[in-house]
Structure formats: C-alpha cells, structure tokens
Amino acid sequence: MRNISILLIAALSFGAIAAEGSRPPAGDAKRQDSQSAMKKHVLDHIDAKIRILQSAKACVRAASDIKAMVACHEQERKQTKELKEQARAVIQQRKPPSQPAGGR
C-alpha cells in the first residue's frame, strides 16, 4: 500500500511540475490523452481506497466485541491487498516488454 501511495504521489507531483513548466504543443493530443487516462486511474484508485475504509469504519461501528473488530481489520487488509495487487497488474500491463539480454 505504501509503495502504491508513493507511486501515486510521484505521478501527481510529476504532473504538477510538468504543468508548471510550459503547456504541451497543441498537436500533442496523445500526451493529453495519456495524462487524462492516468488521472482517471488515480482518482478511481483513491475512490476504491475510500470505499474500503468506509466499509471498515461501518464494520467497526457495528462490532460488538474485540473479535468482531479483528474481523473488520482482517477484511480491510484483505481488500487493501487485493486493490494493491490490481494496481500492480495494471502497471505491469503498461510497461513495454523488456528486450532479452544481448538481443538487439
């Protein structure tokens, strides 16, 4: 979770720095599409984390004892781990295939 958060912060920071510099040329629609897609992905990821935390909050509120609270925590951790794995899979899909060593 921490690595994904760092990645998202870095991506957002890079975007903010790039926005401060100069505007992309008018014909650079591909860059704008890529930025829009990344922005949508980041916002979707944040929304998913919020849903997980809201669910955990409701679970803890409804918990009648420590065992129930532990179950809430375990469920939240499981959901967070699944979200993290999904985010990693998306990142791996976006990476270009690596060249074999020594191949040109």
C-alpha positions as CSV (number, residue, x, y, z in Angstrom):
1,M,0.0,0.0,0.0
2,R,2.8,2.4,0.9
3,N,4.6,1.7,-2.5
4,I,1.4,2.4,-4.4
5,S,0.9,5.6,-2.4
6,I,4.4,6.7,-3.2
7,L,3.9,5.9,-6.8
8,L,0.7,7.9,-7.0
9,I,2.2,10.8,-5.2
10,A,5.2,10.8,-7.5
11,A,2.9,10.6,-10.6
12,L,0.8,13.5,-9.3
13,S,3.9,15.5,-8.4
14,F,5.4,14.9,-11.8
15,G,2.2,16.1,-13.4
16,A,2.2,19.2,-11.2
17,I,5.8,20.0,-12.1
18,A,5.1,19.5,-15.8
19,A,2.0,21.7,-15.6
20,E,4.1,24.5,-14.0
21,G,6.6,24.4,-16.9
22,S,5.1,25.0,-20.3
23,R,2.0,23.8,-22.0
24,P,2.3,20.9,-24.4
25,P,2.1,21.8,-28.0
26,A,-1.4,21.9,-29.4
27,G,-0.7,18.8,-31.5
28,D,0.3,16.7,-28.6
29,A,-3.1,15.1,-28.1
30,K,-1.5,11.7,-27.2
31,R,0.2,13.2,-24.2
32,Q,-3.1,14.8,-23.1
33,D,-5.0,11.5,-23.5
34,S,-2.3,9.7,-21.5
35,Q,-2.5,12.3,-18.8
36,S,-6.3,12.1,-18.7
37,A,-6.1,8.3,-18.5
38,M,-3.6,8.4,-15.7
39,K,-5.7,11.0,-13.8
40,K,-8.8,8.8,-14.2
41,H,-6.9,5.8,-12.9
42,V,-5.5,7.6,-9.9
43,L,-8.9,9.0,-9.0
44,D,-10.5,5.6,-9.4
45,H,-7.8,4.1,-7.1
46,I,-8.4,6.8,-4.5
47,D,-12.2,6.2,-4.6
48,A,-11.6,2.4,-4.2
49,K,-9.4,3.1,-1.1
50,I,-12.1,5.4,0.3
51,R,-14.8,2.7,-0.2
52,I,-12.6,0.1,1.6
53,L,-12.1,2.5,4.6
54,Q,-15.8,3.4,4.7
55,S,-16.7,-0.2,4.8
56,A,-14.1,-0.9,7.6
57,K,-15.5,2.1,9.5
58,A,-19.0,0.8,9.3
59,C,-17.8,-2.7,10.3
60,V,-16.0,-1.4,13.4
61,R,-19.0,0.7,14.4
62,A,-21.2,-2.4,14.2
63,A,-18.7,-4.6,16.1
64,S,-19.9,-5.8,19.4
65,D,-16.6,-7.1,20.7
66,I,-12.8,-7.3,20.0
67,K,-13.2,-10.5,17.9
68,A,-15.6,-8.6,15.6
69,M,-13.2,-5.7,15.4
70,V,-10.3,-8.0,14.5
71,A,-12.5,-9.5,11.7
72,C,-13.2,-6.0,10.4
73,H,-9.4,-5.3,10.3
74,E,-8.7,-8.5,8.6
75,Q,-11.3,-7.8,5.9
76,E,-10.0,-4.3,5.4
77,R,-6.4,-5.6,5.0
78,K,-7.6,-8.3,2.5
79,Q,-9.5,-5.7,0.4
80,T,-6.5,-3.4,0.5
81,K,-4.1,-6.1,-0.6
82,E,-6.4,-7.1,-3.5
83,L,-6.6,-3.4,-4.6
84,K,-2.8,-3.2,-4.4
85,E,-2.4,-6.3,-6.5
86,Q,-4.8,-5.0,-9.1
87,A,-2.9,-1.7,-9.3
88,R,0.4,-3.6,-9.7
89,A,-1.2,-5.7,-12.5
90,V,-2.3,-2.5,-14.3
91,I,1.2,-1.1,-14.0
92,Q,2.8,-4.3,-15.4
93,Q,0.4,-4.2,-18.3
94,R,1.5,-0.7,-19.2
95,K,5.2,-1.5,-19.1
96,P,6.7,-2.1,-22.5
97,P,8.0,-5.7,-23.0
98,S,11.7,-6.0,-22.0
99,Q,14.3,-6.9,-24.5
100,P,16.2,-10.2,-24.0
101,A,19.8,-9.7,-22.7
102,G,22.2,-9.3,-25.6
103,G,19.4,-9.1,-28.2
104,R,19.1,-6.0,-30.5
